[in-house]
C-alpha cells in the first residue's frame, strides 16, 4: 500500500496527506512520461527497420509475419521496461514526505514528523503522544507546506520537459509515417492490424493490357503494362506457346506516360504471356488466335481507283461482297 492512513483523519491531516499524494503522483507521472518517450522512440525505430525489410521481401507472408511479431514484441518489451517497471515500486507516505523535505528545506522536517506520527511512528514515544500534539504538528507542517506552494514546484520542470519530449517523439513518428516513404505507410497498415491478411498484390502489382483477348491468326498485338506501387529499371514481357513449358523474356520499352509496351508480330498460335518487374509478376493472360478476317496488306490500285486489300475475306456464298 502506498498509504497506510485511513478514515478518522482530521481535515488538516487529510490536506497534508493530499499534498503528499500530489507530490507522489507528479513524480510517477514524470517517470512515466520519460519512459513512454523512450518506448515510443525504440518501437518506432524497430518499426522503420521492419517496414523496409517487408518492402525488400515484397511483403511476402513470412516477412509480414516476422515484421508484425518483431514490432509488437519491441513495443511490449519497451513499455514494460521503461514505463511499467519504474512505476512498480510502491512509495509510502513517509518516503514521499522525506522526498518533499529534501526538495523544500524550509519545511524543516515538519512534514515527515507529522506524517510519521499519523502512521504510528516518529521520534516521539507512543506514551507521550496525544491528539493535541498531533494536531499542532500537522497544523504547523501544513502552514509551512502552503507557504512553499504545496510542493507543486517539485519535479515541475522535469515533468514539463518529459511531457514535451514525449509529445515531440509522438508527433515526429506520426508525421514521418504519414509524409515519409511509402514503405512506412504500407508497413504501418500491415503492423497496426495484425489480424488482417497481408495483401501484397494490392501494394505491388502490374496492370496489363489487353489481358485475355482473341486476335486474327498472323496478326499483331501491342502488350502494355503499368507498374502500381513501385518502380523498376527493367520490365520484361514473358511469352510462350500454349504447348511450351519455356518462357521467352522480352524487354518492354517505356513511353512518356510511364507505361511499358511491346508489340508481338505475326502471332500464329495460342500464346500465353505475363509481365515481370523487380520480382513482381502479373497474372498470366492468353492470346487466342482465330481465322478472323483482317487486312494483311494493300495492293497498288490503278490511278483513279481505290486500293483493294489483297486478303479480302469472302462471304459464305462465295460471291464477293458489295
PyMOL commands that set and color helices and strands:
alter all, ss='L'
color gray80, all
select helices_A, chain A and resi 11-56+61-88+93-103+105-107+110-118+126-128+131-147+156-179+182-192+200-203
alter helices_A, ss='H'
color red, helices_A
select strands_A, chain A and resi 205-209+213-216+219-228+236-241+248-251+253-254+260-267+271-277+280-281+285-290
alter strands_A, ss='S'
color yellow, strands_A
deselect
rebuild
show_as cartoon
